[in-house]
Amino acid sequence: MTVDLRSDTVTRPSPGMRAAMAAAEVGDDVFGEDPTVNALQERAAALLGKEAALFVPSGSMANQIALKIHCQPGDEVVVGAGSHNYAFESGAAGAIAGVQFTLVGRGGLFTAADVEAVFKPSHLHGHAPTRLVCVENTHNSGGGVVWSQEAIAGIAASARDRGLVLHLDGARLMNAAVAQAVSAASLAAQFDTASLCFSKGLGAPVGSVIAGSKALVDRAHRFRKMLGGGMRQAGIVAAAALYALENNVQRLADDHANARFVGGQLATIPGVSVDLAGVQTNIVLADLGPDLPVAATVVEALRARGVLCLPFGSRRLRLVTHLDVDQAACAHAATVIAEVLRR
Ligand SMILES: *Cc1c(COP(=O)(O)O)cnc(C)c1O
């Protein structure tokens, strides 16, 4: 038995999802004529409480488009330390949008005071003027933590006072919505643009959206084309995303329960520490004490036993639950990890 806990991106489309894809009505989306893409964009805009949405190939492209539509080259963007758009997008922000980042906070979370401390109002003293604040909810490298609505409201109020705009990297926004039992629209309400990935815990093979006002989404459309992201009969994959919104949202609660279970089991292993209060959605970060081998060695030993996870720093493992691993698979993985680490 192999249990793959490397990421929620490893999920494969279910038979029901594949049937929906096979049956999808399609057209040329570069002409705006794919009815399934158009339906998904309307659905996603409503879900996120925005006027419009644009289907894009990846969450990285959604983030990069957000930087392009909100910023000029040379502008400064405030992001949480460890943010995806800073750490995991191949330096695209500098290469494509020509912006620079200021990193704030720890573990992905930050406060209005953090934004105020780094805010630069103008270029007159040679500063790169601050233009945009990005929030990642849930925060991936922070271990899937969910933002409090109060913290976001505080940051948004402070940002607006300073004339800044806001982007939400909502790759896993539905995990946050399910964990807090609130609507995705309420979580996106403070932001000018919000993204959402279908290829993570929602279980679709590919695709994300970026949503915002009609004017911003028109600009996004232009930059999607510029980045080579125009897709033709994309209804085939949009159908998978629609299926995911219909069938795979409420069940994210199972992934969260499984992550809490795995985290709780790992926390009982001598030398392993897990911040259980931080296991709020489907990601578990487990720290290996000095008497245990380093993460890369542990990952290899686990792989030999059929349990896959990722090293996340030299002494940290990341395990992600998702719709292709059930409770029994998680229990099996926890047992194997305990056996490997107790030796
Ligand atoms: C996965 C992810 C993305 C986008 O990833 P793609 O692989 O480009 O779809 C963006 N932000 C966060 C927080 C992510 O976890």
The ligand as an ORCA input file, in Angstrom:
! r2SCAN-3c Opt
* xyz 0 1
  C      -0.140     25.609     -4.963
  C      -0.213     27.039     -4.606
  C      -0.284     28.038     -5.569
  C      -0.302     27.796     -7.051
  O       0.310     26.684     -7.486
  P       0.247     26.112     -8.966
  O       0.988     24.848     -8.794
  O       0.901     27.112     -9.820
  O      -1.187     25.917     -9.329
  C      -0.379     29.343     -5.166
  N      -0.416     29.644     -3.865
  C      -0.375     28.709     -2.897
  C      -0.477     29.123     -1.479
  C      -0.258     27.378     -3.237
  O      -0.201     26.454     -2.262
*
